[in-house]
């Protein structure tokens, strides 16, 4: 069963007093303990244990429940981490999510917790004003960070990937080409893990050298494998951090002139149902010039495209055609 992490995050934080959300954003260490009886939040030295929820923080359900945040990261990242771990506490208390049968429980929970943190740290009106729906640029993500009072760049990545109309990711990297944090579109078949080196020829390294880089590239996984070709846009911040936006599509949303209006645009919208996957969506982008149907944001197809049955390989975690799984196994031909 596929769920929407953003929608679940909104449901989890919905019962909280809206007037107290600014307190959570500004000082989650104090506000969490005031709002949640028995839940403590403490700083601790880094563990370096990548098997935990994240090396920046952990949640222990107890009793008593406890959130620990690493003391060697910037204050903005500490706030994001504390609120991310609060998301784990809210999931622990939520019967609806705990009753679901999810094949990748950890990935689901991490996505929801990221959305909990980003939703508290970033007001929706600010996100709508700064980020261009469908064609988010790296410069806009950096602008969002500059204008947000308490949010880390990780929170801005989570908010930005929510605005993509394509599979892909928004990540923060270092000047030497290492990924520090990555947020992924819900339908993206792969994940870029923190700590993954992208290499000296990557778009991250080019942006570190030139200030801005844009083009077709591939992203490297922790396993050493690479994604297919993606369109990417990277921008260096004044303090040296790099933000990169990558989308999986046949065209560049920044260079081909195909734009998607923002939520406050007055252009008419059409609610349609995908003839292939039955997904209902509101289309504000142009229909296909060949078949006249809007391309579905879920299955990425219109009526004129050939249907190919796909599933995930348990080896490389890539979405591949059914024909690439010999004998109906769980590994594709490249992983056998």
C-alpha positions in Angstrom: 0.0 0.0 0.0 1.4 3.4 -1.0 0.8 6.3 1.3 1.6 10.0 0.9 4.2 11.0 3.5 3.2 14.7 3.4 -0.5 13.9 4.0 0.4 11.6 6.9 2.6 14.2 8.4 -0.2 16.8 8.3 -2.6 14.3 9.9 -0.1 13.6 12.7 0.6 17.2 13.5 -3.0 18.3 12.9 -4.1 17.8 16.6 -1.3 20.1 17.8 -2.2 23.6 18.8 -1.3 25.7 15.7 -0.4 28.6 17.9 2.4 26.5 19.4 4.0 25.4 16.1 6.3 28.5 16.0 7.6 27.5 19.5 8.3 24.0 18.1 10.2 25.5 15.1 12.2 28.0 17.2 13.1 25.8 20.2 12.0 22.1 19.7 14.1 20.9 22.6 12.0 22.9 25.1 8.7 22.8 23.3 8.6 19.1 22.8 9.1 18.4 26.5 6.3 20.9 27.3 3.8 19.5 24.8 4.5 15.8 25.2 4.4 14.6 28.8 7.2 12.2 29.6 9.1 12.7 26.3 12.7 14.0 26.9 15.0 15.5 24.3 18.8 15.6 25.0 22.0 16.4 23.1 24.6 13.6 22.9 28.0 13.0 21.2 27.7 11.6 17.6 27.5 7.8 17.5 28.7 7.2 13.9 26.3 4.3 13.7 24.7 4.5 10.3 22.3 1.6 11.2 20.3 3.9 13.4 17.6 6.2 12.1 20.3 8.7 11.3 23.7 9.6 12.8 22.3 13.0 13.7 19.6 11.6 16.1 17.7 8.7 17.5 14.3 8.0 19.0 13.8 5.4 21.8 10.2 4.5 22.5 10.9 3.6 26.0 9.2 3.7 28.4 10.1 6.5 29.0 10.4 7.8 25.4 13.5 9.7 24.6 14.9 11.7 21.7 18.7 12.2 21.3 20.3 14.6 18.9 23.9 14.8 18.0 25.8 17.8 19.4 28.2 18.2 16.5 25.8 19.6 13.9 24.7 23.1 13.3 21.7 24.4 15.4 19.4 24.5 12.4 20.2 20.8 11.7 19.7 20.0 15.4 16.2 21.5 15.2 15.4 19.5 12.1 16.6 16.3 13.7 14.7 16.9 16.9 11.5 17.4 15.0 12.2 14.4 12.7 12.6 12.2 15.8 9.3 13.7 17.1 7.8 12.3 14.0 8.9 8.8 15.1 7.2 9.4 18.4 3.9 10.5 16.7 4.1 7.4 14.5 4.6 5.2 17.6 1.4 6.6 19.1 -0.6 6.4 15.8 -2.8 3.3 15.6 -3.7 3.9 11.9 -0.1 3.8 10.7 0.8 0.9 12.9 -2.1 -1.2 11.6 -0.9 -0.8 7.9 1.0 -3.5 6.1 3.9 -1.7 4.5 6.7 -3.6 2.7 9.4 -1.0 3.4 8.5 0.3 6.8 11.7 2.1 7.5 11.5 4.1 4.2 7.9 5.0 4.9 8.7 6.2 8.5 11.7 8.2 7.4 9.8 10.1 4.7 6.9 10.9 7.1 9.3 12.1 9.8 11.1 14.4 7.3 7.7 15.8 6.3 6.8 16.4 10.0 10.0 18.4 10.5 9.8 20.4 7.3 6.1 21.2 7.8 6.7 22.6 11.3 9.9 24.5 10.3 8.6 26.0 7.0 5.3 27.9 6.7 3.3 26.8 3.6 2.9 30.4 2.3 6.6 30.9 2.3 7.2 27.6 0.4 4.5 28.5 -2.2 6.0 32.0 -2.7 9.6 31.0 -3.2 9.5 27.6 -5.0 8.3 27.2 -8.6 5.9 24.3 -8.9 7.2 21.6 -11.2 10.5 23.4 -12.1 12.2 24.0 -8.7 15.7 25.3 -9.1 18.6 24.9 -6.7 18.8 28.7 -6.4 15.2 28.8 -5.1 16.0 26.1 -2.5 18.8 28.3 -1.3 16.5 31.3 -1.3 14.0 29.4 0.8 16.7 28.6 3.3 17.8 32.3 3.5 14.2 33.5 4.1 13.3 30.8 6.6 13.9 31.7 10.2 14.7 28.3 11.7 14.8 25.8 8.9 17.9 23.8 7.9 18.7 23.1 4.3 17.5 19.5 4.9 14.0 20.9 5.7 14.2 23.0 2.5 15.1 20.0 0.4 12.0 18.1 1.8 9.7 21.0 1.0 11.3 21.4 -2.5 11.0 17.7 -3.5 7.3 17.9 -2.7 7.0 20.6 -5.4 8.5 18.4 -8.1 6.1 17.0 -10.8 8.7 14.3 -11.7 10.6 11.5 -10.0 13.9 12.7 -8.7 15.5 14.2 -5.6 16.8 17.4 -4.0 20.0 17.0 -2.1 22.6 19.0 -0.1 26.3 18.2 -0.8 29.8 19.4 0.1 32.4 21.1 -2.0 34.3 17.8 -2.5 31.2 16.1 -4.0 29.8 14.2 -1.0 26.0 14.0 -0.3 25.1 15.2 3.2 21.3 14.9 2.9 18.8 13.8 0.2 15.0 14.0 -0.1 13.3 11.9 -2.7 10.1 12.2 -4.7 7.6 9.6 -3.6 7.8 7.7 -6.8 11.6 7.7 -7.2 12.8 4.1 -7.5 16.2 4.7 -6.0 17.7 6.5 -3.0 21.0 8.4 -2.6 22.3 7.8 0.9 24.1 10.4 3.0 27.8 10.1 2.8 27.8 8.9 -0.8 30.7 10.4 -2.8 29.6 11.7 -6.2 33.1 12.2 -7.6 35.3 15.1 -8.8 33.5 15.3 -12.2 30.0 15.4 -10.7 27.6 18.3 -11.0 28.2 18.9 -7.2 31.9 19.4 -7.8 31.3 21.6 -10.9 28.9 23.8 -8.9 31.5 24.0 -6.1 34.0 25.3 -8.6 31.9 27.5 -10.8 29.1 28.5 -8.5 26.4 27.0 -10.7 26.1 23.9 -12.9 23.2 22.5 -14.9 23.0 19.5 -17.3 22.4 15.8 -17.8 24.2 13.7 -15.3 24.1 10.4 -13.3 23.9 10.1 -9.5 26.1 7.6 -7.7 24.7 5.2 -5.1 26.4 3.9 -1.9 26.8 0.6 -3.7 28.9 2.2 -6.4 26.2 1.8 -9.0 24.7 4.8 -10.8 21.3 6.0 -11.7 20.1 6.5 -15.3 20.5 9.9 -16.8 18.8 12.8 -14.9 18.5 16.5 -15.5 20.1 18.3 -12.7 20.6 21.9 -11.5 23.2 22.7 -8.8 24.0 25.9 -7.0 26.7 26.8 -4.4 25.7 28.7 -1.3 27.9 31.5 0.2 29.2 29.1 2.9 30.2 26.4 0.4 27.3 24.0 0.7 25.8 22.8 -2.6 22.1 22.2 -3.4 21.3 20.0 -6.3 17.8 19.3 -7.8 17.6 16.3 -10.1 14.6 15.0 -12.1 14.0 11.9 -14.1 12.4 12.9 -17.4 13.0 13.2 -21.1 13.4 17.0 -21.0 14.9 19.6 -18.7 12.2 21.5 -16.8 14.5 24.6 -16.7 15.6 24.7 -20.4 12.9 23.4 -22.6 10.3 26.0 -22.0 7.7 23.7 -20.5 6.5 25.3 -17.3 4.0 24.4 -14.7 2.0 27.3 -13.1 2.1 27.8 -9.4 -0.9 27.3 -7.1 -2.0 30.9 -7.3 -2.1 30.9 -11.2 -5.5 31.8 -12.7 -5.2 29.3 -15.6 -8.0 26.8 -15.8 -7.4 23.4 -14.4 -8.8 20.0 -15.4 -9.4 17.0 -13.2 -8.7 13.8 -15.2 -8.3 10.1 -14.5 -5.3 8.3 -16.0 -6.5 5.6 -18.4 -3.6 3.3 -17.5 -3.4 3.4 -13.6 -6.7 5.0 -12.8 -5.0 7.7 -10.8 -7.1 10.9 -10.5 -5.3 14.2 -10.7 -5.7 17.9 -11.4 -3.8 18.7 -14.6 -2.4 22.2 -15.0 0.3 21.2 -17.6 -0.3 21.0 -21.3 -1.7 17.7 -22.8 0.4 15.5 -25.0 0.4 16.9 -28.6 0.0 13.4 -30.1 -2.8 11.8 -28.1 -4.3 14.8 -26.4 -4.1 13.2 -22.9 -2.3 14.7 -19.9 0.7 12.7 -18.7 -0.1 11.1 -15.4 2.2 12.3 -12.5 2.0 8.8 -10.9 2.7 6.3 -13.7 4.4 9.0 -16.0 2.4 7.8 -19.1 -0.1 9.2 -21.5 -2.3 7.2 -23.9 0.2 7.1 -26.7 3.0 5.6 -24.7 3.7 1.9 -24.7 2.7 0.1 -21.5 5.7 -1.7 -19.8 5.1 -3.7 -16.7 7.8 -2.7 -14.2 8.9 -3.7 -10.6 11.7 -3.1 -8.2 14.9 -5.2 -8.2 15.9 -6.2 -4.6 19.5 -6.0 -5.6 20.0 -2.5 -7.2 16.6 -1.2 -6.0 16.0 0.2 -9.5 12.6 0.1 -11.2 13.0 -2.2 -14.2 10.8 -3.9 -16.9 9.4 -7.2 -15.9 11.3 -8.8 -18.8 14.6 -8.1 -17.0 13.7 -10.6 -14.2 14.7 -14.1 -15.4 12.4 -16.8 -14.2 10.2 -14.3 -12.3 12.9 -13.9 -9.6 13.5 -10.8 -7.4 16.8 -9.8 -9.0 17.2 -8.2 -12.5 19.7 -9.5 -15.1 22.3 -7.0 -13.9 22.3 -8.2 -10.4 22.3 -12.0 -10.9 
